[in-house]
């Protein structure tokens, strides 16, 4: 069979185009695989840094115990800005609408952890509470009870450390902001030794200067058998209070805990 010059050109061109097309397809598949692998690696890395996720989409099973007294309610509700959030409601006559966290996580001596969340309080600004956040002790040989507390005191939001004997030291204070969202991160070096354990604190993305002029306060942060975080509303039994909370996390880095 006689092949003309034009036929040879058409066959050669077709083979060349096919080769380029196959090469491009293979390259795109490799790029897709690389992107997918990169995403997987990122997700794995973030997951390894996040020790506990209290996302409201996951349900109340993320908590160990619900402490809802005398008509107090915890709901997962939709928020127009953040999606599903936790809404703690403490009615008049109730002293507590709290959760005892964190299911599947237990802090131990030597741990260095960051606890992050955002919160919106609806309450009279001058009311005093016992706590919106507690780093609470459980078990025997309790000397501190609640080593770290965030609460409202007569129009101010305050961070406290409680040493053995429940001796409180005010570490930080700012005017209480109600009906607006505020962001919190507490870093805890977990230790029964006062010279080893410490607290650092961020409010609305800014690390705060604590009592003594430093951004780090050393003190005993592990009491009794173990300590767990609690969020919600405790105290002020004569006042109706809502505490809306979103993006609860415990992580090994500030970046992964910060809301």
Buried (B, 14 or more C-beta within 10 A) or exposed (E): EEEEEEEEEEEEEEEEEEEEEEEEEEEEEEEEEEEEEEEEEEEEEEEEBBBBBBBBEBEBEBBBEBBBBEEBBBEBEEBEEBEEBBBBBBBEEBBBBBBBBBBEBEBEEEBEBBBBBBBBBBBEBEBBBBBBBBBBBBEEEBBBBBBBBBBBBEEBBBBBBBBBEEEEBEBBBEEBBBEEBBBBBBBBBBBBBEEBBBBBBBBBEEBBEBBEEEBBBBBBBBBBEBBBBBBBBBBBBEBBBBBBBBBBBBBBBBEBBBB
